[in-house]
Amino acid sequence: MKATLKSLRETKANPAVSIFVKTHREHPANEQDPIALKKPIESCRRSSDKRVR
């Protein structure tokens, strides 16, 4: 975990995007969390694709 956090801190990206999604701690509600994250990721990708063109 420490190595992952260190790697994330050292990553330099411009522009950078942060996505915050509420998650569930317990099963079975937490099974929907990956889907909840996928939607904002796709939205950011579409938005960035439009800006690059």
C-alpha positions, -999 to +999 in steps of 0.1 A: +000+000+000+028+024+009+045+018-025+012+025-043+007+058-025+043+068-031+038+060-068+007+081-070+023+110-053+052+110-077+031+108-108+031+141-127+002+146-151-012+176-167-041+178-166-049+155-137-084+144-127-097+133-093-129+113-091-147+108-058-174+082-055-193+071-024-186+034-017-202+008+005-184-011+032-204-043+032-216-070+009-238-071-012-241-033-015-204-030-023-208-050-055-223-020-072-192+002-064-171-007-095-201+002-117-205+035-098-169+043-105-170+033-141-196+059-151-176+090-140-144+075-155-161+072-189-176+107-186-141+121-179-127+102-209-154+115-232-149+151-219-111+149-223-114+135-258-136+164-268-111+189-255-081+173-272-097+175-307 
